[in-house]
Amino acid sequence: MENARGPVCNTTLAPLLDHPDDHGELTPAQCAAILPRLEEVHDDHVADDSDPDVRQHVEDVGRLITVLRICVAKDAELCFG
């Protein structure tokens, strides 16, 4: 499946993965829907610290999880830009 920007993801992470990095937002509901799967991905890789690149990605995902939790708790949009 494709949209104007290319292939569309078919996953609970789709609102994040199909989103442009430089503008727009995710709603609090989208943040809440993304959060459980992102936490699973993070937890699956948190012990894999042998590769510095993987370690950096895991840390970045952990920071994104924190931001998503704040957005959900405060009923705030996550704005890109």
DRENPA-3360 file (N, C-alpha, C; in nm, 2 decimals, always signed):
BEGIN
1 = MENARGPV = +0.08/-0.12/+0.00/+0.00/+0.00/+0.00/+0.09/+0.12/+0.00 ~ +0.05/+0.23/-0.07/+0.13/+0.35/-0.08/+0.04/+0.47/-0.07 ~ +0.10/+0.58/-0.02/+0.03/+0.71/-0.03/+0.12/+0.81/-0.11 ~ +0.09/+0.93/-0.11/+0.17/+1.03/-0.19/+0.32/+1.03/-0.16 ~ +0.35/+1.00/-0.03/+0.50/+1.00/+0.01/+0.57/+0.87/-0.02 ~ +0.49/+0.76/-0.05/+0.55/+0.63/-0.07/+0.48/+0.52/+0.00 ~ +0.55/+0.41/+0.03/+0.49/+0.30/+0.10/+0.43/+0.34/+0.24 ~ +0.32/+0.28/+0.27/+0.26/+0.30/+0.40/+0.29/+0.18/+0.49;
9 = CNTTLAPL = +0.32/+0.21/+0.62/+0.35/+0.10/+0.72/+0.22/+0.05/+0.77 ~ +0.22/-0.08/+0.79/+0.10/-0.15/+0.85/+0.13/-0.20/+0.99 ~ +0.15/-0.11/+1.08/+0.19/-0.15/+1.22/+0.13/-0.05/+1.31 ~ +0.13/-0.08/+1.44/+0.09/+0.02/+1.54/+0.18/+0.14/+1.55 ~ +0.30/+0.13/+1.49/+0.39/+0.24/+1.49/+0.37/+0.33/+1.36 ~ +0.28/+0.29/+1.28/+0.26/+0.36/+1.15/+0.24/+0.51/+1.17 ~ +0.17/+0.56/+1.27/+0.15/+0.71/+1.28/+0.29/+0.78/+1.30 ~ +0.38/+0.71/+1.36/+0.52/+0.77/+1.38/+0.60/+0.74/+1.26;
17 = LDHPDDHG = +0.60/+0.62/+1.20/+0.69/+0.59/+1.09/+0.65/+0.66/+0.96 ~ +0.52/+0.68/+0.94/+0.47/+0.75/+0.82/+0.46/+0.90/+0.83 ~ +0.51/+0.95/+0.94/+0.50/+1.09/+0.97/+0.63/+1.17/+0.92 ~ +0.62/+1.28/+0.86/+0.73/+1.36/+0.82/+0.80/+1.41/+0.95 ~ +0.94/+1.42/+0.95/+1.01/+1.46/+1.06/+1.01/+1.61/+1.09 ~ +0.98/+1.69/+0.99/+1.00/+1.83/+0.99/+0.87/+1.92/+1.01 ~ +0.75/+1.86/+1.03/+0.63/+1.93/+1.05/+0.52/+1.84/+1.10 ~ +0.41/+1.90/+1.15/+0.30/+1.83/+1.19/+0.30/+1.79/+1.34;
25 = ELTPAQCA = +0.21/+1.70/+1.37/+0.20/+1.65/+1.51/+0.14/+1.51/+1.52 ~ +0.15/+1.45/+1.64/+0.08/+1.33/+1.67/-0.01/+1.37/+1.78 ~ -0.13/+1.32/+1.78/-0.23/+1.35/+1.88/-0.20/+1.27/+2.01 ~ -0.25/+1.31/+2.12/-0.23/+1.23/+2.24/-0.28/+1.08/+2.22 ~ -0.39/+1.06/+2.15/-0.44/+0.93/+2.12/-0.34/+0.84/+2.04 ~ -0.28/+0.91/+1.94/-0.18/+0.84/+1.86/-0.06/+0.81/+1.94 ~ -0.01/+0.90/+2.03/+0.10/+0.87/+2.12/+0.07/+0.75/+2.21 ~ -0.05/+0.75/+2.26/-0.09/+0.64/+2.35/-0.09/+0.50/+2.27;
33 = AILPRLEE = -0.13/+0.51/+2.15/-0.14/+0.38/+2.07/+0.00/+0.33/+2.03 ~ +0.09/+0.43/+2.01/+0.23/+0.39/+1.97/+0.31/+0.34/+2.09 ~ +0.28/+0.39/+2.21/+0.37/+0.37/+2.32/+0.39/+0.22/+2.36 ~ +0.29/+0.14/+2.37/+0.32/+0.00/+2.41/+0.41/-0.08/+2.31 ~ +0.39/-0.06/+2.18/+0.48/-0.13/+2.09/+0.62/-0.07/+2.09 ~ +0.63/+0.06/+2.11/+0.77/+0.12/+2.12/+0.84/+0.07/+2.24 ~ +0.77/+0.05/+2.35/+0.82/+0.00/+2.47/+0.87/-0.14/+2.45 ~ +0.79/-0.22/+2.38/+0.83/-0.36/+2.35/+0.96/-0.36/+2.27;
41 = VHDDHVAD = +0.97/-0.28/+2.17/+1.09/-0.27/+2.08/+1.21/-0.23/+2.17 ~ +1.19/-0.13/+2.25/+1.30/-0.09/+2.34/+1.34/-0.20/+2.44 ~ +1.25/-0.26/+2.50/+1.28/-0.37/+2.60/+1.35/-0.49/+2.53 ~ +1.31/-0.52/+2.41/+1.38/-0.63/+2.34/+1.53/-0.60/+2.31 ~ +1.57/-0.47/+2.30/+1.70/-0.44/+2.26/+1.78/-0.37/+2.37 ~ +1.73/-0.35/+2.49/+1.80/-0.27/+2.59/+1.92/-0.34/+2.64 ~ +1.92/-0.47/+2.64/+2.04/-0.55/+2.69/+2.15/-0.56/+2.59 ~ +2.12/-0.53/+2.46/+2.21/-0.54/+2.35/+2.30/-0.41/+2.35;
49 = DSDPDVRQ = +2.40/-0.40/+2.43/+2.48/-0.28/+2.43/+2.62/-0.30/+2.38 ~ +2.64/-0.41/+2.31/+2.77/-0.44/+2.25/+2.80/-0.36/+2.13 ~ +2.71/-0.31/+2.06/+2.73/-0.22/+1.94/+2.69/-0.08/+1.98 ~ +2.78/+0.01/+1.97/+2.76/+0.15/+2.00/+2.64/+0.21/+1.93 ~ +2.62/+0.18/+1.80/+2.51/+0.23/+1.72/+2.38/+0.18/+1.78 ~ +2.37/+0.05/+1.81/+2.25/+0.00/+1.87/+2.22/+0.06/+2.00 ~ +2.32/+0.08/+2.08/+2.31/+0.14/+2.21/+2.25/+0.28/+2.20 ~ +2.30/+0.36/+2.10/+2.25/+0.50/+2.08/+2.11/+0.49/+2.04;
57 = HVEDVGRL = +2.07/+0.40/+1.95/+1.93/+0.39/+1.90/+1.84/+0.36/+2.02 ~ +1.88/+0.27/+2.11/+1.80/+0.23/+2.22/+1.79/+0.35/+2.32 ~ +1.89/+0.42/+2.34/+1.88/+0.54/+2.42/+1.78/+0.65/+2.36 ~ +1.79/+0.66/+2.23/+1.70/+0.75/+2.16/+1.56/+0.71/+2.17 ~ +1.53/+0.58/+2.16/+1.40/+0.53/+2.17/+1.35/+0.55/+2.31 ~ +1.44/+0.53/+2.41/+1.40/+0.56/+2.55/+1.36/+0.70/+2.57 ~ +1.43/+0.79/+2.51/+1.39/+0.94/+2.52/+1.25/+0.96/+2.46 ~ +1.23/+0.90/+2.34/+1.10/+0.92/+2.27/+0.99/+0.86/+2.36;
65 = ITVLRICV = +1.01/+0.75/+2.42/+0.91/+0.69/+2.51/+0.88/+0.79/+2.62 ~ +0.98/+0.85/+2.68/+0.95/+0.95/+2.79/+0.87/+1.06/+2.74 ~ +0.90/+1.11/+2.62/+0.82/+1.22/+2.56/+0.68/+1.18/+2.53 ~ +0.66/+1.06/+2.48/+0.52/+1.01/+2.45/+0.44/+0.99/+2.58 ~ +0.51/+0.95/+2.68/+0.44/+0.93/+2.81/+0.39/+1.07/+2.86 ~ +0.48/+1.17/+2.85/+0.44/+1.31/+2.89/+0.32/+1.36/+2.81 ~ +0.33/+1.34/+2.68/+0.22/+1.38/+2.59/+0.08/+1.31/+2.63 ~ +0.09/+1.19/+2.66/-0.03/+1.11/+2.70/-0.08/+1.17/+2.84;
73 = AKDAELCF = +0.01/+1.18/+2.93/-0.03/+1.23/+3.07/-0.08/+1.37/+3.07 ~ -0.03/+1.45/+2.99/-0.08/+1.59/+2.98/-0.18/+1.62/+2.87 ~ -0.22/+1.52/+2.80/-0.31/+1.53/+2.69/-0.26/+1.64/+2.59 ~ -0.14/+1.63/+2.55/-0.07/+1.72/+2.47/-0.03/+1.66/+2.34 ~ -0.03/+1.73/+2.23/+0.02/+1.68/+2.10/+0.17/+1.68/+2.10 ~ +0.23/+1.59/+2.03/+0.37/+1.58/+2.00/+0.39/+1.65/+1.87 ~ +0.46/+1.77/+1.87/+0.48/+1.85/+1.75/+0.62/+1.83/+1.70 ~ +0.62/+1.82/+1.56/+0.75/+1.80/+1.49/+0.78/+1.93/+1.42;
81 = G = +0.90/+1.97/+1.42/+0.94/+2.09/+1.34/+1.07/+2.15/+1.37;
% end
